[in-house]
Amino acid sequence: MKMLALDTSTSHLTIALMDGEKLLAEFHERVDRNHSTLLIPMIDKVLKKAGAKLKDVGGFCIGVGPGSFTGLRIGIATVKGLAYSSGKPIVTVPTFDAVARNAAGFEGVICPVLDARKNKVYACLYKSGKNGIKRISKYLLLSAGELMKMTEKYDKIFFLGDGVKLIARPENETFAWYPRAEIIGKLALEDIKNKKFTTPEKLEPMYLYSKECDITGK
């Protein structure tokens, strides 16, 4: 089944048309804040590059964050619209799960870390070794200092993401950490196999609110 995978949670826009583990076509570029103007045209471009049409897509895979609030809303709204109009299913993938795969081959702990503003970061810990990559923490919103204290017990740890600059790890700052839609599509395969789908009504981004940005007051 062909699946259209995408992620809009970072300054990169990444889109891929997948057929199982096979990549048919992709778009992966830094677009800064232009997701809203580029997402639909680039989806069309990816489909045309693969010689496919939207009706050929069997479902949608989307990275749900954490990440940019605005970027996430754009991607979520687009997938909701496509799924509503086509009646095709949706699979969600936490963006950090895809980011961590960029460091595959590293043996130790992988820690994606994104700048969450207000002196906080989004982060998550993964154990990486010969048996693959496994998440070993919750998806976190905390201060850079709290993250450093949490991770100081690990001898081998690899930080990656735009939050690296906040934790004094400049040697990793230029690492190609951005999530790729191809990886999101591959990570979704198990849920696709088990028909673990999400409906447009239930599709929501992964927001890790702090008290400072929770407008509900709860």
C-alpha positions as CSV (number, residue, x, y, z in Angstrom):
1,M,0.0,0.0,0.0
2,K,1.3,3.4,-0.9
3,M,1.6,5.8,2.0
4,L,2.2,9.6,1.9
5,A,4.5,10.5,4.9
6,L,5.3,14.0,6.0
7,D,6.6,16.1,8.9
8,T,6.2,19.9,9.5
9,S,7.4,20.2,13.1
10,T,10.8,21.7,12.3
11,S,12.2,24.3,9.9
12,H,12.5,21.5,7.4
13,L,9.6,20.3,5.2
14,T,9.9,16.6,4.6
15,I,7.5,14.6,2.4
16,A,7.8,11.1,1.0
17,L,5.7,8.7,-1.0
18,M,6.4,5.2,0.3
19,D,5.4,1.7,-0.9
20,G,6.2,-0.4,2.1
21,E,9.9,0.2,2.9
22,K,10.5,1.4,-0.7
23,L,10.9,5.2,-1.2
24,L,9.2,6.2,-4.4
25,A,9.8,10.0,-4.3
26,E,10.6,12.6,-1.7
27,F,11.0,16.3,-0.9
28,H,13.3,17.3,2.0
29,E,14.5,20.9,2.3
30,R,14.8,23.7,4.8
31,V,11.9,26.1,4.3
32,D,11.9,28.0,7.6
33,R,8.4,29.3,8.1
34,N,7.0,28.6,4.6
35,H,5.3,25.3,5.4
36,S,1.9,26.8,4.7
37,T,2.7,27.9,1.2
38,L,4.8,25.0,0.2
39,L,3.2,21.9,1.7
40,I,0.4,21.3,-0.8
41,P,2.5,22.2,-3.9
42,M,5.3,19.9,-2.7
43,I,2.9,17.0,-2.1
44,D,1.8,17.4,-5.7
45,K,5.4,17.5,-6.8
46,V,6.3,14.3,-4.9
47,L,3.3,12.5,-6.3
48,K,4.1,13.6,-9.9
49,K,7.7,12.6,-9.5
50,A,6.6,9.1,-8.5
51,G,4.1,9.0,-11.4
52,A,1.2,8.7,-8.9
53,K,-2.0,10.6,-8.1
54,L,-3.6,11.3,-4.7
55,K,-6.2,8.6,-5.4
56,D,-3.3,6.0,-5.5
57,V,-2.4,6.9,-1.9
58,G,-3.7,4.3,0.6
59,G,-3.1,6.4,3.7
60,F,-1.1,9.1,5.4
61,C,1.8,9.0,8.0
62,I,2.5,12.2,9.9
63,G,5.1,13.2,12.5
64,V,3.1,14.7,15.3
65,G,5.9,16.4,17.3
66,P,6.9,17.7,19.6
67,G,8.1,20.7,17.7
68,S,6.9,24.0,16.3
69,F,3.3,24.7,17.3
70,T,2.6,26.5,14.0
71,G,4.4,23.9,11.8
72,L,2.5,21.1,13.5
73,R,-0.9,22.7,13.1
74,I,-0.2,23.2,9.3
75,G,0.7,19.5,8.8
76,I,-2.1,18.2,11.0
77,A,-4.7,20.4,9.3
78,T,-3.5,19.3,5.8
79,V,-3.5,15.6,6.7
80,K,-7.0,15.9,8.3
81,G,-8.3,17.5,5.1
82,L,-6.7,14.9,2.8
83,A,-8.0,12.0,5.0
84,Y,-11.5,13.5,5.2
85,S,-11.8,13.9,1.5
86,S,-10.2,10.6,0.5
87,G,-11.5,8.4,3.3
88,K,-8.0,7.0,3.8
89,P,-6.5,6.1,7.2
90,I,-3.8,8.0,9.2
91,V,-0.8,6.7,11.1
92,T,1.0,9.0,13.6
93,V,4.7,8.8,14.5
94,P,6.4,10.9,17.3
95,T,8.9,13.1,15.5
96,F,11.6,12.3,18.0
97,D,11.4,8.6,17.1
98,A,12.4,9.6,13.5
99,V,15.1,12.1,14.6
100,A,16.8,9.5,16.8
101,R,17.2,7.2,13.7
102,N,19.6,9.8,12.2
103,A,22.1,8.6,14.8
104,A,21.7,4.9,14.0
105,G,25.0,3.1,14.4
106,F,25.9,5.0,17.5
107,E,26.1,2.7,20.5
108,G,25.0,4.4,23.7
109,V,22.2,6.8,24.5
110,I,20.8,9.1,21.8
111,C,19.0,12.3,22.9
112,P,17.1,14.5,20.4
113,V,16.8,17.9,21.9
114,L,14.8,20.8,20.4
115,D,14.5,24.4,21.5
116,A,11.1,24.9,23.2
117,R,11.6,28.6,23.9
118,K,11.2,30.2,27.4
119,N,14.5,28.5,28.5
120,K,13.1,25.0,28.0
121,V,13.8,22.1,25.6
122,Y,11.9,19.2,24.3
123,A,13.9,16.0,24.7
124,C,13.7,12.2,24.8
125,L,16.2,9.4,25.5
126,Y,16.8,6.3,23.3
127,K,19.1,3.3,23.9
128,S,21.0,2.5,20.8
129,G,22.9,-0.7,20.1
130,K,23.2,-3.9,18.1
131,N,19.5,-4.6,18.6
132,G,18.4,-1.3,17.3
133,I,17.0,1.8,18.9
134,K,14.6,1.8,21.8
135,R,13.0,4.7,23.6
136,I,13.8,4.7,27.4
137,S,12.1,7.9,28.6
138,K,9.0,9.8,28.2
139,Y,8.8,12.7,25.7
140,L,10.0,15.5,27.9
141,L,9.7,19.3,28.4
142,L,12.3,20.6,30.8
143,S,15.1,23.1,31.3
144,A,18.5,22.6,29.7
145,G,20.0,22.3,33.2
146,E,17.5,19.6,34.2
147,L,18.3,17.6,31.0
148,M,22.0,17.8,31.7
149,K,21.5,16.6,35.2
150,M,19.3,13.7,34.0
151,T,21.8,12.6,31.5
152,E,25.1,13.0,33.4
153,K,25.0,9.3,34.5
154,Y,25.5,8.1,30.9
155,D,29.1,7.6,29.7
156,K,28.2,7.6,26.0
157,I,25.5,10.0,24.9
158,F,24.8,11.7,21.6
159,F,22.8,14.9,21.6
160,L,21.2,16.1,18.3
161,G,18.8,18.9,17.4
162,D,18.5,22.6,17.4
163,G,18.5,22.6,21.2
164,V,22.1,21.4,21.3
165,K,23.3,25.0,21.5
166,L,21.4,25.3,24.8
167,I,23.3,22.5,26.5
168,A,26.9,23.4,25.5
169,R,27.4,20.7,23.0
170,P,28.6,22.7,19.9
171,E,30.4,19.7,18.4
172,N,27.0,18.1,17.5
173,E,25.2,21.3,16.4
174,T,25.8,20.8,12.7
175,F,24.7,17.1,12.6
176,A,22.0,16.4,10.0
177,W,19.3,15.8,12.6
178,Y,16.1,16.8,10.9
179,P,13.4,14.2,10.7
180,R,13.0,12.6,7.3
181,A,9.6,11.5,6.0
182,E,11.1,8.3,4.6
183,I,11.9,7.2,8.2
184,I,8.5,8.3,9.4
185,G,7.0,6.1,6.7
186,K,9.1,3.1,7.8
187,L,8.4,3.6,11.5
188,A,4.7,3.5,10.6
189,L,4.8,0.1,9.0
190,E,4.1,-1.9,12.2
191,D,1.0,0.2,12.9
192,I,-0.1,-0.2,9.3
193,K,0.3,-3.9,9.5
194,N,-1.7,-4.1,12.7
195,K,-4.3,-1.6,11.3
196,K,-3.6,0.8,14.2
197,F,-5.0,3.9,12.5
198,T,-6.1,7.3,13.6
199,T,-9.2,9.1,12.3
200,P,-9.1,12.8,11.3
201,E,-11.4,13.5,14.3
202,K,-8.8,12.1,16.7
203,L,-5.6,13.4,15.0
204,E,-3.8,15.8,17.3
205,P,-0.2,17.1,17.6
206,M,1.9,16.1,20.5
207,Y,2.0,19.3,22.6
208,L,4.1,19.1,25.8
209,Y,2.7,22.1,27.5
210,S,4.5,23.9,30.4
211,K,2.5,26.0,32.8
212,E,3.8,29.1,31.1
213,C,2.3,28.2,27.7
214,D,-0.8,26.3,28.8
215,I,-3.6,28.8,28.0
216,T,-6.3,26.6,29.6
217,G,-4.9,27.2,33.0
218,K,-5.1,23.5,33.9
